[in-house]
Amino acid sequence: MKVKIYPSKCSGEVTLPPSKSMAHRAIICASLANGKSIIKNIAYSDDILATIEGMKKLGATISKNKDSLEIIGIKDFSNIQDKIIDCNESGSTLRFFIPIFSLTGEKIEFRGKNRLLQRPQHIYEKIFKEQGLFYFQNSDKLEIEGKLKAGKYIVDGNISSQFISGLLFTLPLLTGDSIIKINPPFESKSYIDLTIDMLKTFEVNVEFIDDLTLSIKGNQKYFPTEYTVEGDYSQLGFFAVLGSLNNSIICKGLKIDSKQGDKEIIEIIKKCGLKVKVLENGYKFYSGTPLSCEINLENCPDLGPILTVLTAFGKGKFKIYNAQRLRLKESDRIEAMEMELKKLGVNISSDENNIYISGNNNYSSCDEVFGHKDHRIVMSLAIMATLLDKPLIIDGAEAINKSYPNFFEDLASLNIKIKSKN
């Protein structure tokens, strides 16, 4: 799908979709709870659908309503419906599922699309092989067989927090107690905090006994509950930058005291010298010119692509550092944004871990750019397009379905002129 976005001045307010990170976690916990749970405020992105379908294959009964789920969780791991699990392109789904599905004791095959099975999984490979369990991966599939055992786990903290979360969903269900030791640097800790909070919601307790050690008691059970998913700060990033560069807007539907790591977008925008007003359930962003600064992505890597747009319109030089994990996402996000922004005249360069941008406020459309099959690249380029001198076509715009199917509708509701062509 191609989308044509016209230079437009935004106005009004938008309600952010529910957090994809929290929805994944709630669906998994509810599916592991023997009984009926209700999960409210759900948006059916491709990633969330992958998690729903996977937990149905584990044996959960899941009924979809317009924006909520009724989930009857499993009694045990003996009722698996299918041993081939399609994770589509969802890294969270795959990494959360691998240890959970090991508890079936069956040979399980995971499949995925695009770059999913090229993304690093060696943390799990090492764990499975150390425990004498079967693990195989190539570009087409990932296979496991054998139940994980309680005990001591040593995990690198700078690859992805998703491995730690996957273990945290699983280890409380084992007979014995477990410990997870995290090798520093420990990045994206906020996502572990989200997992721990969700576990507590379903009456499973996990705790840090020091900054790098998690203690997990065994023989625990998930209990069904009713839960409402909060708004998504990862998606707020796009509208926060739109309001900060284009024209003032209000963003609603957010939990102001959220623990989401991408809430850091608020502090980053303030660090750039721009004004943000806190509202009862959201924020108002005021347009201005970002001022030269350095931005740390250690705990908020998903903000990387849209921050290249923010800084491109700034005054002076910007450095976005600790960005290396962007190279391991749905695309190499550093390379993708550098390639597309250069077409528009942005002075951007990079090395393995850092992005360097010299700001400007006057860019010309190159007629067409490519979304690199990556939802966050497409959405970032869409925000950029509103600020150019003439319309910009984004090829591969359907990638937004991965996380935010209504993105272009919400953008259009803010007075941005958009035309799409399938």
N, C-alpha and C positions, 0 to 999 in steps of 0.2 A: 504494500500500500504506500502511495505517495501522499504527502500532505503539503499543501501550500499555505504558508503563513505570511500575512501581510504586516508591514509596520503599522502598529496600532498603539494607542494610549490606553492602558488598562484602567479600570475603575470598578468599584463595588466590593463585594466580599465573597469568599468561597469557604465552604466547609470541607475540611480535609477528610480523606477516606480513612477507614480503620487501619491500625498498624498491622502490616503484614507480619512483622516479627512476633508480635503478641498473638496474632491469630494462629500462626503455626503452632505455637506453644500451647495455646488453649485447646486446639483440636486434638493434639497428641495426648495431653493430660486427660481430657474428657474420654478419649477412646480407651485409655488404660484404666479408667474408673468403672468398676462393676456397678452399673445403674444408669439412670438418665440424667444427663447434663443439658443445659440450654446455653448456647453461646450466642450472644447478641452482637449486633453491629459487625456483620461480616460482609466483605466485598469479594466477589468470586473472580479473582485474578487467576491466571494460569498456574502460578506457584501454589496458591491456596487450594485450587482444585486438585493439584498433584498430591498434596498432603491428605486431603479428604479421601481421594480414591485409594491411596495407599493404606490408610487406616481401615477402610472398608475391607480391603484384602486381608488385613490382619484379623478381621472378624467383628469389627465394630459395625453397628447399624447407624447410619447417618442420614437424616432427612433434611433436605435443603428447603428453607423458606426464602422469602424475598431477601431478607438481610439478617437471617438468624439460622442456627443449626440446632436440631435436636439429635443428641448423640447417646446411644445406648452402648456403653463400653463393654470391653471383653471381660469374661470371667477368668480366663487363663489363656495360654498361648497355644492351645491344642486345636483351635478352630480356624486355622488359616485358610483362606478361600482361594488363594492363588500364590504361586511361588515366583512369579515374574512381576516385578514392581517397576512401573514406569514413573520416574521422577521428573519427566519432561526436562526442564532446564533449571530446576530449583536446587541450588546447592544446599539450602537449609533442609529441604525434604530429604535429600540423600544422606547428608551427614547426621541428621537426627535419627533416621531410620536404621542405619547399619547396625548399631548396637542393639536397638530395640528388637529388630527382626531376628537377631542372633538367638534370642530367647526361645524361638520356636524350635530350635535344634535342627531345622530343615535346611536343605540347600536352597538358598535364595539368590535370585538373579535380579540385579538392579539395572535398569536401562535409563538412558537420557538422551538429550538432543544437544546439537551444536557443541559447545566446548565443555559441557558438564563433566564428562568422564576424562577430560584432559586436565581438569583442575586437581590440585594435589590432594591425595587421600592417604599419603604414606604413614600418617600417624596411626590410622586404623590398621593398615597393613602390618606395621610393626607390632601392634598389640595382639592381633590375631595370631601372627606367627610365633610370638613369644609364648602364647598360651597353647600352642599346638593345634590351633584351629585352621580351617581351610579359608584361604583368601586368594582371589585371582582377579586381575583387572587388565583390560585392554581398552582400545578406543570404542568398542561396541557394548561392553557389559562389565559389570563388577559382580563377582560371585562370592558368597560366604557360606560357611557351614560350621555349626558348633556353637554352643552357648558360652558367652563370656562368663568369667569366674570372678567372684569377689576377691579383693586384695588391693595391692598398691599399684597405681597407674602413674606413670611419668609422662607428661604431655608438654610439648613445646608451646609456649604462649604467644608466639609471633606468627603463626600460620593462619589459624582461624579459630575463633571462640566456639564455632559450631561443633567442633570435635568434643570439647569439654561439655557443652550442653547435651550432646547426644549421650554421653556417658552419664550425665546427671539424671536424665530421664530413666535410664536403665538400671543403674547400680542399686538404687533403693529397693528394687524388686528381687534382688539376689538374697540368698540365705545368710551370707556373712556380711560383715562390715567392710567398707572400702575407703581408701584414701586416694585423692588425686593430687599429685605434686606437679606444680606448673613451673617449667623452666622459664626464667626471665629472658627477654622482656615479655611482660604480660600485657598484651594489647587487647582492646575492645572488651575490657572487664565489664563495662556497662551491660553487655549482652548476657553475661553470666548472671549478673544481678537480676535481669529480667527473667531468666530461667528460674532462678531460685525463688523469686516472688511468685511466679506462676505455680511452681511446685507447692508452695505454701498454700496457695488458693485451693489446691486439691488435697491438702492435709499431708503432704510429703515434706519432710524437713531435711534440709542440707545446710551446712554452715561452713564458713571460713574459720579455720582455727589459727591461721596467720595469713599474711597477704598473698602467699603462694601455695596454700594448702587447703584443700576442701575435705571435710569429713562427711561420709555418707553412711548412715546406719542402714543395715539390711533389714529384710522382713517387713518392709513398709507396704502400705496399700494406698492407692489413689481412691479418693472418695468423690462421687459426683457432686456437681454444684451448678449454680447459675452465674454466668460471667459476662460482662460487657466489655468488648475490645475498645481500647482508647484510640484516639486519632494518631496519625502517623507523622512523626517528625522528619522521617527520611523524605517523604513527599512534600512536607512543608518547605524543604530547602528550595524547591523550584519556584514556589510562589513568593517565598521570602526574598529571593533574588529579583524576581519580577517587580515586586513592590519597591525594592531598594534601588532599582535602576530605572524603571519605566515610569511609574506613577504610583502614588500611595494606594494601598489596598488593605483590607482586613481579612485575616485568616482565622477561622473558627473551628470548633470541634476538637480542641486539644486539651490535654491534661497539663496544667501549668507546672505541677510538681512531678512530672513524669521522670522516670529513670532512663528513658531511651537515650542512647549515646548521641544520636543525631540531633538532640535538643541543643547540642553545641552550636548549631547554626545561629542561634540567637546571640551568643557571645561573640562569634566570629564577625557577624554583621556589626555589632557594637565596636569591636576592635578595629574595624575598618572605618570607624568614625561616622557611621550611619545611625539614624534614630529608629528605635523600636519602642512601641508602647505596649505594655502588658494589659490585656483585657481579662474579663472574668473567665472566658473559655477560649482564649486565643491571643492574637497579637495584631497590632497595626504597624505596618512597615511604611516608612517615609522615604521617598526617592531622594537621592543625592549622589555624590561622587565618592567612591571608596578611596581611602588613603593608604599609602604604602605600608605594608606590614608582612610578617611571616605567619603562616597558618599551619598548625600541627594537625595532621590527619590520623594520628595514632589510634584514637578511640572513635573516629567517625569517618571511616574510609569511603562510605557510600556518598558522602557529600562532595567527594573530589571533583567529579565532572562539572557540577553546577558552580563550584567555586572557581573553576577556570573562567567561566563566563563572568562571574562577579568581578574578579580581579582584572579581566580584560578591559573593563570600562573604568578602571581606577586611575588614580594619579600617582605616578612613580613606579617603583619596581616591587614586585611581590614574589615571595617564595612559598610554595606549598610543600611541606616536608613530611617525612614518614609516610610517603605515598606509595611505597613499593607494592602493597597488596592490591592496588588498582590493576596491576598487570595480570592478576590471576582471577579476574572476574569473568562475566559473560563475554567480554572482549578484553584486550589489553587497553584499559580505559585511558591510560596516559597517552599511548600511541594514537588511539582513536581521536581523542579530543585535540591533540596536537595536530594531527593530519587535517581534521575538518576546520579547526579555527584558523590555521594557516591559510586555507583557501579564502577566508574572509578578511585576511590582512592582519591577524593578531600576531604580535611579537611574542611567541611562546617557544620554549625549548625545555628539554628534560635530560636527566640522567636516570640511573636505575631507581633512585629513591625520591627524587625531587622534581618539582615542576617550577619553572621560572617564567614570569610574565612581566612585560613592561606595558603598563596601562595606556589606554587611549580612549577617546569617546566618539570616534567617527570611523565606522566600518561600512564597507560596501558589500552588498550581496554578490555571491558568485553563481547565483541562479539555483544550484542544486548541491546538496551535501548528502552523505550516507550515514545511516544510523548504526552500522556495524553490528546489527542483530542484537542490540543492547538497549534495554528500556531506558536506562539513565543517560545514555548518550543521546537518544532521540529527544527526551524531555529537556535536556540541557540545550540542545541546538534549537529547540522550539522557543525557549525563552530568549536566546540570542537573536532569533529571527525577528522578534517584535521590535528590536532596537536598530535594525538596519535601515538602509536608504530605499530599498525596494524589496519585493517579496522573495522569499526563499523556499525552495522545495526540499523536503526531507524524504529521502527514499528509505524504505524499510521501516516506516513509522508504526507498523503493526506490532513491533517489539514491545510497545507499551502494555500490551495485554498480559505480559508477564507479571506486572505488579500493580498497574493502575489503568484499567480498561477505559475509564471515563475521563482520562486526563484532558483530551482535546475538548470534550464537552465542558469541563470545568474551566478550561482556559478561555473558551468562547464566551462563557457566562460573564467573564470579566471584560468584555468588549473587545477581545482580540479577534480579528477577522481571520478565519481559517476555511480552506476548501480542501476536501479530501477526494482522492481518486483511487479506487480499488484496482 
